[in-house]
Amino acid sequence: MEPDQTEEMDIEVLSSMWPEDVGTQADNRFSIEKPAGDSDTLKEVDSAEKRTMADLKRLPELMNMTDQGSSQLNNLVKQWEYKQDHEVKLLREELKILTKQREEAEAKELNIIEEHNFETKEPENVPVLDDTNDLYRRFKHNKRVEIGEEFDTVAYWKQKALSLEKMLEASTERERRLIEKLNESLKTMESHSAPVEELTQNLKRAEGFLHFILQNAPIVMGHQDKDLRYLFIYNKFPTLREQDILGKTDVEIFQGVGVKESEDFKREVLETGKASKKEITFETELFGSKTFLIYVEPVYNKAREKIGINHMGMEVTDQVKKREKMVKLREDKAVRKAMKSELNKTIHITMLKLWHRMNFLLLFVAMFFIHILHEFTHLKLRSQE
């Protein structure tokens, strides 16, 4: 029976933290359809995050006042600068390749012109593709040119020179466009205006990925000020509205067992300035009985003054039930083992007592037979006399 119970404990099905049929249709945070092919995953994510609430007036203040906020902004700027440097590097490499191609095309064109000049004994550098040019007419009618194989024909070299001329023009045009793009990128990087729009898009995309990753995770995240009033919350209960949470404390929002313990724990972390975690079981009318593993850390401004806390709670109700069941199984096993040990001791003691009694009885019987034998011998001797 015990192995069967253990096997049942290994099978764990994670349930949703909040009920799925609570709240309006607008409260659904994400589309669960899987995108096909190479489509952008975030396009399937509903950007209107209804279970995330934030006091946007205080958010810029936190970003500017705290080291975490400044570090996040600096990382975004560094990412943007790295992206720009990478694009400029690619442009320079492509420009280098095109310049090399242009130089090769010019060298080939120069070689063709020099060969034609050598054949006609004309040192001047004149175009060979102009039919009206005297050089071309003299070269065309020169009897010293032998028309033989394909690569020794005038038509071949004329077509070759024309092809190289077109390649040179196309390469020059691409080079000109790349130089313009490079100059524009350099001007943009050298300007002192902050890339607000691009950084905003990067931030929104990062937030979208965060929502996409955490959409089914049984967690709640939030930020509270030094009075433990909510300024931000992620994955709130579906029926709660913004006015029900922002600017209020836990005891003002919820009622029931565990709420006061949770707030006292957060206040303790804020006072001591040391991050900590604790497992708390809640019994509320809103979401019933649930157990959360709560992690809380203090938030400091740049002057190292405590201005609030960040906290994250993960629902571990099923894990706690599993753990309690395992503890109960271990306790039952320990009790059965102790009872078995006591029973073995009792049996051993009883067997020893029986053994001693049997030995005593055997000794008594032996002594009795010896006495009878002695009396019988004595009577026999007397009868012989």
C-alpha positions as CSV (number, residue, x, y, z in Angstrom):
1,M,0.0,0.0,0.0
2,E,2.8,2.4,0.8
3,P,4.6,2.2,-2.6
4,D,1.3,2.9,-4.3
5,Q,0.8,6.0,-2.2
6,T,4.3,7.2,-3.1
7,E,3.7,6.7,-6.8
8,E,0.5,8.8,-6.5
9,M,2.6,11.6,-4.9
10,D,4.9,11.8,-7.9
11,I,2.1,12.7,-10.3
12,E,1.5,16.4,-9.9
13,V,-0.8,18.5,-12.1
14,L,-0.4,22.3,-11.8
15,S,-3.7,24.1,-11.5
16,S,-4.3,27.8,-12.3
17,M,-3.6,30.2,-9.4
18,W,-6.8,32.3,-10.1
19,P,-10.1,30.8,-11.4
20,E,-10.3,31.1,-15.2
21,D,-14.0,31.9,-15.3
22,V,-13.8,35.0,-13.0
23,G,-13.8,38.5,-14.4
24,T,-14.7,40.0,-17.8
25,Q,-13.4,39.1,-21.2
26,A,-11.2,42.1,-21.1
27,D,-9.3,40.6,-18.1
28,N,-7.9,37.8,-20.3
29,R,-4.3,38.7,-20.6
30,F,-3.0,36.6,-23.5
31,S,-4.0,34.7,-26.6
32,I,-3.1,31.0,-26.2
33,E,-3.0,30.3,-30.0
34,K,0.4,29.3,-31.1
35,P,1.9,31.3,-34.0
36,A,2.9,29.3,-37.1
37,G,6.2,29.4,-38.9
38,D,8.6,32.2,-38.2
39,S,5.9,34.7,-37.1
40,D,6.7,37.0,-34.2
41,T,5.6,35.4,-31.0
42,L,4.7,38.7,-29.4
43,K,2.2,39.5,-32.1
44,E,-0.1,36.9,-30.4
45,V,0.3,38.6,-27.0
46,D,-2.5,41.0,-26.0
47,S,-0.6,44.2,-25.2
48,A,-3.5,45.5,-23.1
49,E,-2.4,44.0,-19.8
50,K,-5.5,44.2,-17.6
51,R,-4.0,42.3,-14.6
52,T,-1.1,44.7,-14.3
53,M,-1.7,47.9,-12.5
54,A,0.9,50.7,-11.8
55,D,0.9,54.3,-10.5
56,L,2.5,55.9,-13.6
57,K,3.0,59.2,-11.8
58,R,5.4,57.5,-9.3
59,L,7.1,55.3,-11.8
60,P,9.5,58.0,-13.3
61,E,10.3,59.1,-9.8
62,L,11.4,55.5,-8.8
63,M,13.4,55.2,-12.1
64,N,15.3,58.4,-11.3
65,M,15.7,58.0,-7.5
66,T,16.8,54.3,-7.3
67,D,20.0,52.7,-8.4
68,Q,17.9,49.8,-9.9
69,G,16.0,52.3,-12.1
70,S,19.2,54.1,-13.2
71,S,20.9,50.8,-14.0
72,Q,17.9,49.7,-16.1
73,L,17.9,52.9,-18.1
74,N,21.7,52.7,-18.6
75,N,21.4,49.2,-19.8
76,L,18.7,50.3,-22.4
77,V,21.0,53.1,-23.6
78,K,24.0,50.7,-23.9
79,Q,21.9,48.3,-25.9
80,W,20.8,51.0,-28.2
81,E,24.4,52.2,-28.6
82,Y,25.6,48.7,-29.3
83,K,22.9,48.3,-31.9
84,Q,24.0,51.5,-33.6
85,D,27.7,50.5,-33.5
86,H,26.9,47.1,-35.0
87,E,24.9,48.7,-37.8
88,V,27.8,51.2,-38.6
89,K,30.3,48.3,-38.5
90,L,28.2,46.4,-41.0
91,L,27.9,49.4,-43.3
92,R,31.7,50.0,-43.1
93,E,32.4,46.4,-44.0
94,E,30.0,46.5,-47.0
95,L,31.5,49.8,-48.0
96,K,35.0,48.2,-47.9
97,I,33.8,45.3,-50.1
98,L,32.2,47.6,-52.6
99,T,35.3,49.9,-52.7
100,K,37.5,46.8,-53.4
101,Q,35.1,45.7,-56.2
102,R,35.2,49.2,-57.7
103,E,39.0,49.2,-57.6
104,E,39.1,45.8,-59.3
105,A,36.7,46.9,-61.9
106,E,38.7,50.1,-62.6
107,A,41.9,48.1,-62.8
108,K,40.3,45.7,-65.3
109,E,39.0,48.6,-67.4
110,L,42.5,50.3,-67.3
111,N,44.1,47.0,-68.4
112,I,41.7,46.8,-71.4
113,I,42.4,50.4,-72.4
114,E,46.2,49.9,-72.1
115,E,46.1,46.8,-74.2
116,H,44.1,48.6,-76.9
117,N,46.5,51.5,-76.7
118,F,49.5,49.1,-77.1
119,E,48.0,47.5,-80.1
120,T,47.3,50.8,-81.9
121,K,50.5,52.4,-80.6
122,E,48.3,55.2,-79.2
123,P,49.5,56.2,-75.7
124,E,46.5,58.5,-75.0
125,N,43.8,57.2,-72.6
126,V,40.6,57.4,-74.8
127,P,37.3,55.4,-74.5
128,V,37.2,52.3,-76.6
129,L,33.5,51.8,-76.6
130,D,32.7,54.9,-78.7
131,D,32.1,53.7,-82.3
132,T,32.9,57.2,-83.7
133,N,36.3,57.3,-82.1
134,D,39.3,57.0,-84.5
135,L,41.0,54.6,-82.2
136,Y,38.1,52.1,-82.3
137,R,37.8,52.3,-86.1
138,R,41.6,51.8,-86.5
139,F,41.5,48.9,-84.1
140,K,38.5,47.4,-85.8
141,H,40.2,47.5,-89.3
142,N,43.7,46.7,-88.1
143,K,44.8,43.7,-90.2
144,R,47.3,42.7,-87.5
145,V,44.4,41.5,-85.2
146,E,43.9,37.8,-85.7
147,I,40.2,36.7,-85.4
148,G,40.5,33.3,-84.0
149,E,39.2,31.8,-80.8
150,E,36.3,33.3,-78.9
151,F,38.5,35.0,-76.2
152,D,40.6,36.7,-78.9
153,T,37.7,38.4,-80.7
154,V,37.1,42.1,-80.6
155,A,33.4,41.5,-79.9
156,Y,34.3,39.5,-76.8
157,W,36.5,42.2,-75.3
158,K,33.9,44.9,-76.3
159,Q,31.2,43.0,-74.4
160,K,33.6,42.4,-71.5
161,A,34.4,46.1,-71.2
162,L,30.8,47.0,-71.4
163,S,29.9,44.6,-68.6
164,L,32.7,45.9,-66.4
165,E,31.5,49.4,-67.1
166,K,28.0,48.6,-65.9
167,M,29.3,46.8,-62.9
168,L,31.5,49.8,-62.0
169,E,28.5,52.2,-62.3
170,A,26.3,49.9,-60.1
171,S,29.1,49.6,-57.6
172,T,29.7,53.3,-57.5
173,E,26.0,54.0,-57.0
174,R,25.8,51.5,-54.1
175,E,28.9,53.0,-52.6
176,R,27.3,56.5,-52.8
177,R,24.2,55.3,-51.1
178,L,26.1,53.5,-48.3
179,I,28.2,56.6,-47.7
180,E,25.0,58.6,-47.3
181,K,23.6,56.1,-44.9
182,L,26.8,56.0,-43.0
183,N,26.9,59.8,-42.7
184,E,23.3,59.8,-41.5
185,S,24.1,57.1,-38.8
186,L,27.2,59.0,-37.7
187,K,25.2,62.3,-37.4
188,T,22.5,60.5,-35.4
189,M,25.0,59.0,-33.0
190,E,26.9,62.3,-32.6
191,S,23.7,64.2,-31.8
192,H,23.0,64.7,-28.1
193,S,19.2,64.0,-28.4
194,A,18.2,60.9,-26.5
195,P,16.7,58.1,-28.6
196,V,13.5,58.2,-26.6
197,E,11.2,56.6,-29.2
198,E,13.5,53.6,-29.9
199,L,14.2,53.0,-26.2
200,T,10.5,53.2,-25.5
201,Q,9.9,50.5,-28.2
202,N,12.6,48.3,-26.7
203,L,11.2,48.7,-23.2
204,K,7.7,47.8,-24.5
205,R,9.1,44.8,-26.3
206,A,11.0,43.7,-23.2
207,E,7.8,44.1,-21.1
208,G,5.9,42.1,-23.8
209,F,8.4,39.2,-23.5
210,L,8.1,39.4,-19.7
211,H,4.3,39.1,-19.9
212,F,4.5,36.3,-22.4
213,I,6.9,34.3,-20.2
214,L,4.9,34.8,-17.0
215,Q,1.4,34.5,-18.5
216,N,0.7,31.1,-16.9
217,A,3.1,31.3,-13.9
218,P,1.4,31.2,-10.5
219,I,3.1,34.3,-9.2
220,V,2.1,37.8,-8.0
221,M,4.6,40.7,-8.1
222,G,4.3,44.1,-6.7
223,H,5.9,47.3,-5.4
224,Q,4.8,49.1,-2.2
225,D,6.0,52.4,-0.8
226,K,7.4,52.9,2.7
227,D,3.8,52.9,4.1
228,L,3.2,49.6,2.3
229,R,0.7,51.1,-0.1
230,Y,0.6,49.5,-3.6
231,L,2.2,51.5,-6.5
232,F,2.4,48.5,-8.8
233,I,1.0,45.0,-9.0
234,Y,1.2,42.2,-11.6
235,N,-1.3,39.4,-11.9
236,K,-3.9,40.7,-9.5
237,F,-7.1,38.9,-8.8
238,P,-9.4,39.2,-11.8
239,T,-12.3,41.0,-10.0
240,L,-10.1,43.7,-8.4
241,R,-10.1,47.1,-10.0
242,E,-7.4,49.7,-10.1
243,Q,-9.1,51.8,-7.4
244,D,-9.3,48.7,-5.2
245,I,-5.6,48.2,-5.1
246,L,-3.4,51.2,-5.9
247,G,-2.7,53.4,-2.9
248,K,-4.0,50.8,-0.4
249,T,-2.3,48.3,1.9
250,D,-2.9,44.6,2.2
251,V,-5.2,44.8,5.2
252,E,-7.3,47.4,3.4
253,I,-7.7,45.2,0.3
254,F,-8.1,41.7,1.8
255,Q,-9.7,40.3,4.9
256,G,-9.0,36.9,6.5
257,V,-6.2,34.8,7.9
258,G,-2.7,35.4,6.8
259,V,-3.2,39.0,5.6
260,K,-1.9,40.7,8.8
261,E,0.9,38.2,9.0
262,S,1.9,39.1,5.4
263,E,1.9,42.8,6.1
264,D,3.9,42.4,9.4
265,F,6.5,40.3,7.5
266,K,6.8,43.1,4.8
267,R,7.1,45.7,7.5
268,E,9.8,43.7,9.3
269,V,11.9,43.5,6.0
270,L,11.5,47.2,5.5
271,E,12.6,48.0,9.0
272,T,15.6,45.6,9.1
273,G,16.7,46.3,5.5
274,K,17.3,42.6,4.8
275,A,15.6,40.6,2.1
276,S,13.8,37.5,3.3
277,K,11.2,34.9,2.3
278,K,8.4,33.3,4.2
279,E,5.6,30.8,3.5
280,I,2.2,32.1,4.5
281,T,-1.2,30.5,4.2
282,F,-4.2,32.8,3.5
283,E,-7.8,32.1,4.2
284,T,-9.9,34.9,2.5
285,E,-13.4,35.2,1.1
286,L,-12.0,36.4,-2.2
287,F,-9.8,33.4,-3.2
288,G,-10.3,30.9,-0.4
289,S,-7.4,28.9,1.0
290,K,-4.0,29.4,-0.7
291,T,-0.4,29.2,0.4
292,F,2.2,31.5,-1.0
293,L,6.0,31.6,-0.7
294,I,6.7,35.3,-0.4
295,Y,10.0,37.0,-1.1
296,V,10.4,40.6,0.0
297,E,13.4,42.9,-0.5
298,P,13.8,46.6,0.5
299,V,14.2,49.4,-2.1
300,Y,16.7,52.2,-1.6
301,N,17.1,55.5,-3.3
302,K,20.5,56.9,-4.3
303,A,20.9,58.4,-0.8
304,R,20.6,54.8,0.6
305,E,17.2,55.7,2.2
306,K,14.5,53.0,2.2
307,I,11.6,54.1,0.1
308,G,9.6,50.9,-0.2
309,I,9.7,47.2,-1.0
310,N,9.5,44.8,-3.9
311,H,7.8,41.5,-3.3
312,M,7.0,38.4,-5.3
313,G,4.7,35.6,-4.2
314,M,4.5,32.1,-5.7
315,E,1.5,30.0,-5.0
316,V,2.6,26.6,-3.5
317,T,-0.7,25.3,-2.3
318,D,-0.4,22.0,-4.1
319,Q,3.2,21.6,-3.1
320,V,2.3,22.2,0.6
321,K,-0.5,19.6,0.4
322,K,1.9,17.2,-1.1
323,R,4.5,17.9,1.5
324,E,2.0,17.5,4.3
325,K,0.8,14.2,2.9
326,M,4.4,13.0,2.6
327,V,5.1,14.0,6.2
328,K,2.0,12.1,7.3
329,L,3.1,9.1,5.4
330,R,6.6,9.3,7.0
331,E,5.0,9.7,10.5
332,D,2.7,6.6,9.9
333,K,5.7,4.7,8.7
334,A,7.7,5.7,11.8
335,V,4.8,4.7,14.0
336,R,4.5,1.3,12.4
337,K,8.2,0.8,12.6
338,A,8.2,1.7,16.3
339,M,5.2,-0.6,17.0
340,K,7.0,-3.4,15.1
341,S,10.1,-2.8,17.2
342,E,8.2,-2.8,20.4
343,L,6.4,-6.0,19.3
344,N,9.7,-7.7,18.6
345,K,11.0,-6.7,22.0
346,T,7.9,-8.0,23.7
347,I,8.1,-11.3,21.8
348,H,11.8,-11.6,22.7
349,I,11.1,-11.0,26.4
350,T,8.2,-13.4,26.4
351,M,10.4,-16.1,24.7
352,L,13.1,-15.5,27.3
353,K,10.6,-15.9,30.1
354,L,9.2,-19.0,28.6
355,W,12.7,-20.4,28.1
356,H,13.6,-19.7,31.7
357,R,10.3,-21.3,32.9
358,M,10.9,-24.4,30.7
359,N,14.5,-24.7,32.0
360,F,13.2,-24.5,35.5
361,L,10.5,-27.1,34.8
362,L,13.0,-29.4,33.1
363,L,15.3,-29.0,36.1
364,F,12.5,-29.8,38.5
365,V,11.5,-32.8,36.5
366,A,15.1,-34.0,36.3
367,M,15.6,-33.6,40.1
368,F,12.3,-35.4,40.7
369,F,13.4,-38.3,38.5
370,I,16.8,-38.4,40.3
371,H,15.0,-38.4,43.6
372,I,12.7,-41.2,42.5
373,L,15.6,-43.1,41.2
374,H,17.5,-42.6,44.4
375,E,14.5,-43.8,46.5
376,F,14.1,-46.8,44.2
377,T,17.7,-47.7,44.5
378,H,17.5,-47.3,48.3
379,L,14.4,-49.6,48.5
380,K,16.0,-52.2,46.3
381,L,19.1,-52.3,48.5
382,R,17.0,-52.7,51.6
383,S,15.0,-55.5,50.0
384,Q,18.2,-57.4,49.2
385,E,19.3,-57.2,52.8
